[in-house]
Structure formats: structure tokens, C-alpha cells
Amino acid sequence: SARWTELKPRTRQDYDKCFDYLREKAGDRDMTRTSARDAVAAMDANAHRVRFGNYVVSVMSVLAEYARTELEWIKVNPFRGLRKRRMPEERQAAHVPWPDDGVAKFGAEARPQPRLIFELGLGSVQRPDDWTRFRWSDYDGERLRLSQSKTGKPLTLPCTAELRAVLDAVRPADGVPDRPILIKRDGNPISYRPMSWIMLAERKRLGLAAYDLHALRYRGVMELAWAGCDDDEIMSYSGHNT
């Protein structure tokens, strides 16, 4: 439907994960007979990954609303307003922003590919999933262009000196502008999960496992503030609404 095609690519990816789960668990069942208890069972089955369990129920509600309003398969959305599960307090630890010594150590001692990922994350101030979407055609030697996958916002991002240095060092000379900046050893595009594994292994090697990928975005925002940017300027780089 048009409602699906109008969703942002990142949102469709998140929905697809839930669709796959629902197909596996209930793909052969009559959805008109589902109830709130089925959604509760899905959350209970995913107690080890609370966010995903909650998101599955949200997608179930979206599907049920579509079935109610546009397909007229059901008269009531049984999942609307269902209370989601709370993340246990011991698993609510916030991302820890990278400290000065951590940034210096990783910049000086990281291997080439993790260093490229690191500088791309820190220098672009974007979410990790967007790092994998940068292509060489997005880089003009001074700036990177991007439409955020989550918000769809078009951004032009001036690169830090460190980011320009690592990009210029690996920039291909074969004139293939659509080649992704971040690639696997076989030359294929890299996705978020393999990128996170590469970075976790390097952070562990350097004793920096406490500082994750998302925290590089926090660090980048901090550096913009330290450089004298006001809130509006920071938002224009990071894509935040507030």
C-alpha cells in the first residue's frame, strides 16, 4: 500500500524484522482470531530482548489497524493501548560518551578499517546505521552529504580534519562514485551488524569496550558544543529535532 512505500527505509527495515518474526511464529494462523493475549505471549517470549518484544506488539497493532480500517477484516484492534514491558533497571545503562583519552588512544592505535569507522562516526555525528550508507559520491573532499535513514532529513556535514585524512587515504582512484565508503574485505557493502562486531573486537583489543558506537554520536555532539556551536547549529549537523 502507499502507507508502506511512504515509510522511511530505516522504518521499513525495522518493520521487516518484526514481519519475519510474525511469519515464523504465526504465519499460518487466522489473524482475525488473535487477541491481546497473543501480544502478551510475544512480549513474554522476548523477555530477553525487551525492546524487540515491545516493537513486535507495536507492529502487530499497526497491522491490526490496517486490517480494521482498510481491509475490514476485523472491527476492533485488540492490541491498541496494550501496556508494553519495562526494561529492567539493570539493563538500562546509558551509553557512556567517549572520553578524551579514549578518543586519543583509538585514533592513534586502531587498525585502518576500525579507524575509518571511528572517524566516520565521530566526524559525521550520525547514527551508526547511517555510517554504512555513505558513498564516495557523497564526499567532495570537504563535506559529506546524507539523507538520514530515520528522519529523511538531508544534511551537509563539514568533515573534521581527522575524518578528511582517513577518507583521503582510502579514497578509490578508479572513479566509481557509487562505491560505499565502508566495505567488507570482499568489497561488498558492510551492514550494521558486521561493522559493530569489527568495532567491538577493536575496542576490546584497546581496552575501550565500555564506549560503544552510539556513544560516538554523543561525543560528536559534545565536540560541536565545545567548538562554540549553539543548539540550532548542533541540530543542523546531528539532525536532532531538539
NORLINFEN-V650084 format. One record per residue. N is the residue number from 1. RES is the residue in one small letter. OMEGA is omega in radians with two decimals (999 if undefined). BURIAL is + if it has 24 or more other ideal C-beta (glycine too) atoms within 12 Angstrom, else -. D_FIRST is the distance of its C-alpha to the first C-alpha in whole Angstrom. Layout:
# NORLINFEN-V650084
N&RES&OMEGA&BURIAL&D_FIRST ; N&RES&OMEGA&BURIAL&D_FIRST
This chain:
# NORLINFEN-V650084
1&s&3.10&-&0 ; 2&a&3.13&-&4 ; 3&r&3.14&-&5 ; 4&w&-3.08&-&5 ; 5&t&-3.14&-&7 ; 6&e&3.12&-&9 ; 7&l&3.07&-&11 ; 8&k&-3.14&-&14 ; 9&p&-3.13&-&15 ; 10&r&3.11&+&17 ; 11&t&3.11&+&15 ; 12&r&3.09&-&13 ; 13&q&3.13&-&16 ; 14&d&3.10&+&17 ; 15&y&-3.10&+&14 ; 16&d&3.11&-&15 ; 17&k&3.11&-&18 ; 18&c&3.10&+&18 ; 19&f&3.12&-&15 ; 20&d&3.14&-&18 ; 21&y&-3.11&+&21 ; 22&l&3.08&+&19 ; 23&r&-3.11&-&19 ; 24&e&-3.03&-&23 ; 25&k&-3.00&-&24 ; 26&a&-3.04&+&22 ; 27&g&-3.11&-&20 ; 28&d&-3.08&-&22 ; 29&r&3.12&-&22 ; 30&d&-3.05&-&21 ; 31&m&3.14&+&19 ; 32&t&3.14&-&20 ; 33&r&3.12&-&23 ; 34&t&-3.11&+&23 ; 35&s&3.10&-&25 ; 36&a&3.14&-&25 ; 37&r&3.10&-&28 ; 38&d&3.10&+&26 ; 39&a&3.09&+&24 ; 40&v&3.12&+&28 ; 41&a&3.11&-&29 ; 42&a&3.11&+&26 ; 43&m&3.12&+&28 ; 44&d&-3.14&-&31 ; 45&a&-3.13&-&30 ; 46&n&3.14&+&29 ; 47&a&3.14&-&32 ; 48&h&3.08&-&33 ; 49&r&-2.96&-&30 ; 50&v&-3.09&+&29 ; 51&r&-3.14&-&27 ; 52&f&3.11&+&24 ; 53&g&3.10&+&25 ; 54&n&-3.11&+&24 ; 55&y&3.07&+&21 ; 56&v&-3.14&+&20 ; 57&v&3.08&+&21 ; 58&s&3.13&+&19 ; 59&v&3.05&+&16 ; 60&m&3.13&+&17 ; 61&s&3.09&+&17 ; 62&v&3.13&+&13 ; 63&l&-3.13&+&12 ; 64&a&3.12&+&15 ; 65&e&3.07&+&14 ; 66&y&3.12&-&10 ; 67&a&-3.12&+&12 ; 68&r&-2.98&-&15 ; 69&t&-3.02&-&13 ; 70&e&3.13&-&10 ; 71&l&-3.12&-&11 ; 72&e&3.07&-&15 ; 73&w&-3.10&-&16 ; 74&i&3.14&+&18 ; 75&k&-3.09&-&20 ; 76&v&3.02&-&21 ; 77&n&-3.05&+&19 ; 78&p&-3.06&+&22 ; 79&f&-3.09&+&21 ; 80&r&3.09&-&21 ; 81&g&-3.13&-&24 ; 82&l&-3.09&+&26 ; 83&r&-3.14&-&28 ; 84&k&3.13&-&27 ; 85&r&3.07&+&30 ; 86&r&3.05&-&33 ; 87&m&3.10&-&33 ; 88&p&-3.07&-&37 ; 89&e&-3.10&-&39 ; 90&e&3.14&-&41 ; 91&r&-3.12&-&37 ; 92&q&-3.10&-&37 ; 93&a&3.14&-&39 ; 94&a&3.03&-&38 ; 95&h&-3.12&-&37 ; 96&v&-3.13&-&41 ; 97&p&-3.14&+&41 ; 98&w&3.10&+&43 ; 99&p&-3.11&-&47 ; 100&d&-3.08&-&49 ; 101&d&3.09&-&51 ; 102&g&3.10&+&47 ; 103&v&-3.13&+&46 ; 104&a&-3.10&-&49 ; 105&k&-3.13&-&50 ; 106&f&3.14&+&46 ; 107&g&-3.08&+&47 ; 108&a&-2.94&-&50 ; 109&e&-3.09&-&50 ; 110&a&3.04&+&46 ; 111&r&-3.00&-&46 ; 112&p&-3.09&-&44 ; 113&q&3.06&+&40 ; 114&p&3.12&+&40 ; 115&r&3.10&+&42 ; 116&l&3.11&+&39 ; 117&i&-3.11&+&37 ; 118&f&-3.09&+&39 ; 119&e&3.10&+&39 ; 120&l&3.12&+&36 ; 121&g&-3.11&+&35 ; 122&l&-3.05&+&38 ; 123&g&-3.12&+&38 ; 124&s&-3.12&+&34 ; 125&v&-3.12&+&34 ; 126&q&3.07&+&30 ; 127&r&-3.08&+&28 ; 128&p&-3.12&+&29 ; 129&d&3.14&+&26 ; 130&d&3.13&+&26 ; 131&w&-3.08&+&29 ; 132&t&-3.06&+&28 ; 133&r&3.11&+&26 ; 134&f&3.04&+&29 ; 135&r&-3.08&+&30 ; 136&w&3.07&+&33 ; 137&s&3.12&-&32 ; 138&d&-3.05&+&31 ; 139&y&-3.13&+&35 ; 140&d&-3.12&-&37 ; 141&g&3.13&-&40 ; 142&e&-3.02&-&40 ; 143&r&3.00&-&37 ; 144&l&3.05&+&33 ; 145&r&-3.09&+&30 ; 146&l&2.85&+&27 ; 147&s&-3.07&-&23 ; 148&q&-3.10&+&23 ; 149&s&-3.09&+&20 ; 150&k&-3.04&+&20 ; 151&t&-3.06&-&20 ; 152&g&-3.11&-&20 ; 153&k&3.03&+&23 ; 154&p&-3.09&-&25 ; 155&l&2.96&+&29 ; 156&t&-2.93&-&32 ; 157&l&3.04&+&34 ; 158&p&-3.05&+&38 ; 159&c&3.00&+&39 ; 160&t&3.11&+&42 ; 161&a&3.14&-&45 ; 162&e&3.14&+&44 ; 163&l&3.11&+&41 ; 164&r&-3.10&+&42 ; 165&a&-3.11&-&45 ; 166&v&3.10&+&43 ; 167&l&-3.13&+&40 ; 168&d&-3.11&-&43 ; 169&a&-3.08&-&45 ; 170&v&-3.11&+&42 ; 171&r&-3.08&+&40 ; 172&p&-3.13&-&40 ; 173&a&-3.04&-&42 ; 174&d&3.05&-&41 ; 175&g&3.09&-&38 ; 176&v&-2.99&-&35 ; 177&p&-3.08&-&33 ; 178&d&3.11&-&30 ; 179&r&3.09&-&31 ; 180&p&3.09&+&30 ; 181&i&3.11&+&33 ; 182&l&-3.13&+&33 ; 183&i&3.05&+&33 ; 184&k&-3.11&-&35 ; 185&r&-3.13&-&38 ; 186&d&3.11&-&37 ; 187&g&3.13&-&35 ; 188&n&3.12&-&31 ; 189&p&3.12&-&29 ; 190&i&3.10&+&30 ; 191&s&-3.05&-&27 ; 192&y&-3.02&+&28 ; 193&r&3.08&-&29 ; 194&p&3.11&-&32 ; 195&m&-3.13&+&33 ; 196&s&3.10&+&33 ; 197&w&3.12&-&36 ; 198&i&-3.10&+&38 ; 199&m&3.11&+&38 ; 200&l&3.13&-&39 ; 201&a&-3.13&-&42 ; 202&e&3.10&+&43 ; 203&r&3.09&+&43 ; 204&k&-3.14&-&45 ; 205&r&-3.09&-&48 ; 206&l&3.14&+&48 ; 207&g&-3.08&-&49 ; 208&l&-3.06&+&46 ; 209&a&-3.09&-&43 ; 210&a&-3.04&-&43 ; 211&y&-2.98&+&41 ; 212&d&-3.07&+&37 ; 213&l&-3.10&+&35 ; 214&h&-3.12&+&33 ; 215&a&3.05&+&37 ; 216&l&3.07&+&37 ; 217&r&3.08&+&35 ; 218&y&-3.13&+&37 ; 219&r&3.13&+&40 ; 220&g&3.09&+&38 ; 221&v&3.11&+&38 ; 222&m&-3.11&-&41 ; 223&e&3.06&+&43 ; 224&l&3.12&+&41 ; 225&a&3.13&-&43 ; 226&w&3.14&-&46 ; 227&a&3.08&-&46 ; 228&g&3.12&-&46 ; 229&c&3.03&-&42 ; 230&d&-3.06&-&41 ; 231&d&-3.11&-&38 ; 232&d&3.12&-&36 ; 233&e&3.11&-&37 ; 234&i&3.14&+&36 ; 235&m&-3.12&-&33 ; 236&s&3.07&-&33 ; 237&y&-3.01&+&33 ; 238&s&-3.10&+&31 ; 239&g&3.08&+&28 ; 240&h&3.07&+&29 ; 241&n&3.12&-&28 ; 242&t&999&-&32
